Structures are given as C-alpha cells and as structure tokens.
C-alpha cells in the first residue's frame, strides 16, 4: 500500500484527534490519522477526566487557560458534556499550606482564581467528608471535567465527516527522512507519503522517532486507577490529597474514580496489584467513612508519559522540515488537548500562536538544557 496525503497524524488519541479537528476547521481535510489499535486506546479513555489551569509553571497555566476557553465551545459544537465543577486540593500539613499560599499568589498573577479555603468551607462543598485532619484546602473554581469518551468519539466523527481518514490497527514504524525533510510514514501495512507529519502517539512516539534517528526523552510511568459503582451526585469537585499524591472524582455517570500513587519503575509492564485496592481505600476512607462499603467495579493500570521536566513536547522539530511532535503530557494530555490541537494547527499552517509561551515546549529545549519546572503533576 502506498498512500498520499497532505497531513499524516500518528496517533488517534485525544491529542491527534484535536489536531485534526482544528485543521479541518481551517479547511484542511486531506488528513490521514494512523492508529495502531483503536481511537482512544492509550491514555485518553483511561484518564480521570479532570481539567484545570492550577499548575505551577507559566507554560502549563497559559496552555490550560486557553484549553478552558475552548472546552465549552467544543462541547457545544460536538455534543459532549463539559462542566466547571472545580478542584479542591486537601492540605493536612502546615508546610503544604505555606507552599500553596505562594502557589495561589502565582496563580493570581496569571488570572487563575484559586483561593485558600477552610475545612468548614470544604465541608460545605463536599458533604459527608471528614475534615478533622485537614488544615486547609485550595479551591480552583475554574477547573472542571468532561466526558472523555464522547469528547474524542464525537470530535473524531466530525473530523471524518469533513473528509479526514483514519487507519486503525495500523502500526507506524518510522518516519522516512531524506535531506533533512520528513517525507513519509512507514507502517506495517505500507507507506503513507505526506507533506507534513505529526507524531502524537504517546509513549509510542519514542520508538517511532528513535527508528527515524531522533531521540526524545520519554518515560512510561505506570499508574493505577479504580472506579466504584454509580451513585447519585454527592460532590462536584475533583479532590486531591496532596500529602499522598492521590485523587478522587465522581465522574459524570456517578462512579467514584480513584487514583493513588504507588512506587513504580518507569518503562515496566504495568501489573494489577491487589495492594493498590487497599491503598486507595485506605487513603480515601479517612475522608469518607462510607467508602469501604462500596463496590469496586473495575481496576486498571495505564501510564503517564513523562518528560524530564514534566511538560509536553509540542511543536516542529528544529532540524527536520515538516516534522511535528506532540507527546509527553505527563498525565495531562486530555485536559490540554484543545489548546494543543489549536497550537499545532497554527504551527503547521504558519500562523501566529494563540499561546505564544508554547514555543518554550519544543523538543530542542532538552538539548539546550532549558527545562521548565512543574510540581503539580497529578490529578
């Protein structure tokens, strides 16, 4: 098989689909999405669905503020649920309270309206929570959540209706590069020639690029999550326990999704562990005495695709013409996808970036030692 297209996008997760979406909106519909499994089969359908701008770097904050502007527009146009239900960071140690006071000051400089709240205020927003061990919380009213399944599938259907094609069960193996110019994608089913090529294949991007002579510093860090049976709405915000690096959210269909941090080695095959269930319930039963009595419906493992500075790689390759990269989101690809899709389309079409600071996130920063610091990398 030999195909020709204007744009080839490797990866049909939320990032690849959003890049295609913003391109077709601008009249570019000669697009082929290449997916080794099925759309959303990576991290997109395993995420906690949370969306926030309460990060600790200007790059993350500005990218996410733009995403938060775009999410309601996309949800209305493509018919999926998006709500601004907020986040609450739960703080039980004095040093964390003092640290977050400085983080809140940083947020305010970038017009993110977080605030320190009392245990009593937490109780008002989260009925049945036990706050006896809490000193304070940080509330982010701008944060929210969306339906990860409909967001991807409805947007993909829109892209396909505009003329884009998707090849599923098709494994991209390498980028064919000649005279410092990306020319085609070699797959296990043939070659796809393209004017421009975007690699947005999560951790798979590392091998594809390595086979093409390009090194990208990615690690696959196993992460664990479970979901309970569904209940009527109990609380709206996503809750983060800062001291244990864990979160809980009542997702849109009513189940409680819990992610808790377990020590794992990067780039290892994830293994479901019975001790994870005990850990997750132990952490959150301190706050919710009813939790040990609920039923766990499903438990899965996935990955955070990590870069050394916990920021994504976004933008054109500095030395290879027509090659673009969007990967390494360190667990935040779903929430950031709208702004990434928009920015990548702007790079590809030679337009002015809607978030100028995104230029700091190109791959070349690692070669130059210009790392970007981020500490809030879960939830």
C-alpha positions in Angstrom: 0.0 0.0 0.0 1.2 3.5 -0.9 -1.0 6.5 0.1 -0.5 10.2 -0.4 -1.9 12.8 1.9 -1.3 16.4 2.9 -1.2 15.7 6.6 -0.3 12.4 8.4 -1.0 12.3 12.1 0.4 9.3 14.0 -1.9 8.6 16.9 -5.7 8.8 17.2 -5.9 9.6 20.9 -7.4 12.9 22.1 -4.3 14.8 21.0 -4.2 13.5 17.4 -7.9 13.9 17.0 -7.9 17.5 18.3 -5.0 18.4 16.0 -7.1 17.0 13.1 -10.2 18.9 14.3 -8.5 22.3 14.3 -7.0 21.6 10.8 -10.3 20.7 9.2 -11.9 23.8 10.8 -9.4 25.7 8.7 -10.3 23.9 5.5 -7.5 21.3 5.6 -9.3 17.9 5.2 -6.7 15.9 3.3 -5.6 14.2 6.6 -4.8 10.6 7.5 -4.9 9.5 11.1 -2.8 6.4 11.8 -3.7 4.4 14.9 -2.1 1.1 15.9 -5.1 0.0 17.9 -8.4 1.9 18.1 -9.1 5.5 18.8 -8.6 6.4 22.5 -6.9 3.1 23.3 -4.0 4.8 25.0 -4.4 7.2 27.9 -7.5 9.1 26.5 -10.1 6.5 27.7 -8.2 5.8 31.0 -8.0 9.3 32.3 -9.7 11.0 35.3 -11.5 13.5 33.0 -10.3 16.5 35.1 -9.5 19.9 33.5 -7.6 22.6 35.4 -5.2 25.6 34.9 -3.9 25.4 38.5 -0.4 24.4 37.6 2.9 25.8 38.8 4.6 27.0 35.5 3.6 29.8 33.2 3.6 27.4 30.3 1.1 25.0 31.8 -1.1 27.7 33.1 -1.3 29.7 29.9 -1.9 26.5 27.8 -4.6 25.3 30.1 -6.3 28.7 30.3 -6.7 28.6 26.6 -8.0 25.0 26.8 -10.6 26.1 29.4 -11.7 28.8 26.9 -12.1 26.2 24.2 -13.7 23.3 26.1 -17.2 24.9 26.3 -17.1 25.8 22.6 -16.1 22.3 21.7 -18.6 20.6 23.9 -21.5 22.6 22.5 -20.4 22.1 18.9 -19.6 18.4 19.2 -22.3 17.4 21.7 -20.5 16.1 24.8 -20.7 17.0 28.4 -18.3 19.6 30.0 -18.8 21.1 33.4 -16.8 23.5 35.6 -17.2 21.7 38.9 -13.9 22.8 40.4 -10.9 21.2 42.1 -10.1 21.1 45.8 -6.5 20.4 47.0 -6.7 18.9 50.5 -3.9 20.1 52.8 -3.1 18.4 56.1 0.5 19.6 56.8 1.5 23.2 57.7 4.4 23.2 55.3 2.0 22.4 52.4 -0.4 25.2 53.5 2.5 27.7 53.4 3.7 26.3 50.0 0.2 26.6 48.5 -0.2 30.2 49.7 2.7 31.0 47.4 1.3 28.9 44.6 -2.1 30.8 44.9 -0.2 34.1 44.7 1.4 32.7 41.5 -2.0 31.7 40.1 -3.4 35.2 40.7 -0.6 36.7 38.7 -1.9 34.7 35.7 -5.6 35.3 36.4 -6.3 31.8 37.8 -8.8 32.5 40.7 -7.7 29.8 43.2 -8.1 30.6 46.9 -7.2 29.1 50.3 -10.4 27.7 52.0 -11.1 26.5 55.5 -12.1 22.9 56.4 -15.6 24.3 57.1 -15.8 25.6 53.5 -14.6 22.3 52.2 -17.4 20.6 54.2 -20.0 22.8 52.5 -18.9 21.8 49.0 -18.2 18.2 49.8 -20.9 16.7 52.1 -20.0 13.6 54.2 -16.3 14.4 54.1 -14.3 14.1 57.3 -12.2 17.2 57.7 -10.8 16.6 61.2 -7.2 16.1 59.9 -7.3 19.0 57.4 -5.7 22.3 58.0 -7.0 24.0 54.8 -7.7 23.5 51.1 -7.1 25.2 47.8 -10.2 25.7 45.7 -10.0 26.2 41.9 -13.4 27.3 40.6 -12.1 27.4 37.0 -11.4 23.7 36.9 -13.9 21.0 35.7 -14.3 17.8 33.9 -15.6 16.4 30.6 -16.8 13.1 29.1 -13.5 11.7 27.7 -15.3 9.1 25.5 -17.7 11.4 23.8 -15.2 14.2 23.6 -12.9 12.0 21.5 -15.5 10.0 19.6 -17.8 12.8 18.7 -14.9 15.0 17.6 -13.5 12.2 15.5 -16.8 11.7 13.8 -16.8 15.4 13.0 -13.3 15.1 11.5 -14.3 12.1 9.4 -17.4 13.9 8.1 -15.1 16.7 7.0 -13.1 14.3 4.8 -10.3 13.1 7.1 -9.5 9.4 7.0 -8.5 7.1 9.9 -6.5 3.9 9.6 -7.0 1.7 12.7 -4.9 -1.4 13.5 -2.1 0.2 11.5 1.3 0.5 13.3 3.5 3.4 12.3 7.1 2.1 12.4 9.3 5.1 11.4 9.4 8.4 9.6 11.2 8.3 6.3 13.5 11.3 6.2 15.6 12.5 3.3 17.7 15.6 3.0 16.5 16.7 6.5 12.9 16.6 5.4 10.2 14.2 6.6 8.6 12.6 3.6 6.5 9.6 4.6 5.4 7.3 7.4 6.4 3.7 7.1 3.7 1.4 8.6 3.2 -2.3 8.9 0.7 -2.0 6.0 2.6 0.2 3.6 3.9 3.7 3.2 2.0 6.9 3.6 3.6 9.9 1.8 2.7 13.2 3.4 3.6 16.9 3.1 3.6 17.3 6.8 3.9 14.6 9.5 2.8 14.9 13.2 3.9 12.3 15.8 1.3 12.2 18.6 1.5 8.6 19.6 2.1 8.9 23.3 5.0 6.7 24.5 4.9 5.0 21.1 6.4 8.3 19.8 9.7 7.4 21.4 10.2 4.2 19.3 8.9 5.8 16.1 11.3 8.7 16.4 14.2 6.5 17.5 13.7 4.4 14.4 14.0 7.6 12.5 17.2 8.7 14.2 15.6 11.1 16.7 16.0 10.8 20.4 13.2 12.1 22.7 13.4 11.7 26.5 10.2 9.9 27.4 9.5 7.5 30.2 6.4 5.4 30.6 5.4 5.6 34.3 2.7 3.0 35.4 -0.3 4.5 37.1 -3.3 2.8 38.8 -7.0 3.7 39.0 -10.2 2.2 40.1 -13.9 3.0 39.7 -16.8 2.2 42.0 -20.5 1.5 41.3 -22.5 4.6 40.5 -24.3 6.8 43.0 -26.5 9.9 42.8 -24.4 13.1 42.8 -22.6 13.5 46.1 -20.0 16.1 45.4 -18.8 18.0 42.3 -15.2 19.0 42.7 -12.2 16.7 42.0 -10.4 16.2 45.2 -6.6 15.9 45.5 -4.9 14.8 48.7 -1.5 16.5 48.3 0.3 14.5 51.0 -0.4 11.1 49.3 -0.5 12.3 45.6 -3.9 10.8 45.2 -7.3 12.0 43.8 -10.9 11.1 43.8 -13.6 12.3 41.4 -17.3 11.5 41.0 -17.4 11.0 37.2 -20.3 12.1 35.1 -22.1 8.7 35.2 -21.9 8.6 39.0 -19.0 6.3 39.9 -16.1 7.4 42.1 -12.8 7.2 40.2 -9.8 7.0 42.5 -6.1 7.3 41.6 -3.5 6.8 44.2 0.3 6.9 43.9 2.2 3.6 44.1 6.0 3.3 43.7 6.7 2.1 40.2 9.7 1.8 38.0 9.4 3.6 34.6 9.2 1.7 31.4 8.0 -1.5 33.0 4.9 -3.5 32.1 2.1 -2.5 34.4 0.7 -5.1 36.7 -2.6 -5.0 38.6 -1.8 -5.3 42.3 -4.3 -6.2 45.0 -2.4 -3.9 47.4 -3.5 -1.0 45.2 -7.1 -1.5 46.2 -6.2 -1.5 49.8 -4.0 1.6 49.4 -6.7 3.6 47.5 -9.4 2.7 50.0 -7.2 3.4 53.0 -6.3 6.9 51.8 -9.8 8.0 50.9 -11.7 6.2 53.7 -10.0 8.7 56.1 -12.2 11.3 54.4 -15.2 9.2 53.5 -16.3 6.7 56.2 -18.7 5.1 53.7 -16.1 4.2 51.1 -15.1 0.7 52.4 -18.7 -0.4 51.9 -19.0 0.5 48.2 -18.3 -2.0 45.4 -15.3 -1.6 43.1 -16.4 -2.3 39.6 -13.1 -2.1 37.7 -9.4 -1.5 38.3 -6.9 -0.8 35.6 -3.4 0.4 35.0 -2.1 2.8 32.5 0.7 5.3 32.0 1.8 8.8 32.5 4.1 9.5 29.5 6.7 11.6 31.3 9.4 14.0 30.1 12.3 15.1 32.3 10.6 18.4 33.2 7.0 17.1 33.3 6.0 19.3 30.4 5.0 18.1 26.9 6.9 18.3 23.7 4.9 20.4 21.3 5.9 21.9 18.0 8.1 21.5 14.9 11.4 19.7 15.0 14.2 22.2 14.8 16.3 20.4 12.2 13.9 18.2 10.2 11.5 20.1 8.0 7.8 19.2 8.0 8.1 17.0 11.2 6.0 18.0 14.2 5.7 16.4 17.7 3.0 16.4 20.3 3.7 14.0 23.2 4.9 13.6 26.7 2.0 15.2 28.6 2.8 13.6 32.0 -0.8 12.7 32.7 -2.4 15.9 31.4 -3.0 15.3 27.7 -6.8 15.1 27.9 -7.2 18.4 29.7 -4.7 20.2 27.5 -5.8 18.7 24.2 -7.9 21.7 22.8 -5.1 24.2 23.1 -2.5 21.7 21.8 -4.8 21.0 18.8 -5.1 24.7 18.1 -1.4 25.4 18.5 -0.3 22.5 16.4 -2.6 23.6 13.6 -1.1 27.1 13.9 2.4 25.7 13.6 1.5 23.5 10.6 -0.2 26.4 8.8 2.4 29.0 9.6 0.0 31.1 11.8 0.7 33.2 14.9 0.4 31.1 18.1 -2.6 31.7 20.2 -0.4 30.9 23.3 3.0 32.4 22.5 4.7 30.8 25.5 4.1 27.4 24.0 7.2 28.0 21.9 9.2 27.0 25.1 7.9 23.4 24.8 9.8 22.3 21.6 12.0 19.2 21.8 15.1 21.3 21.4 14.8 22.6 25.0 16.3 19.4 26.3 19.3 19.7 24.0 19.8 23.3 25.3 19.1 22.4 28.9 16.2 24.8 29.1 13.9 22.7 31.3 10.6 24.0 32.6 9.7 23.3 36.2 6.3 21.8 37.3 5.5 20.2 40.6 1.7 19.6 40.3 1.8 16.6 38.1 -1.2 14.5 39.3 -4.9 15.0 39.1 
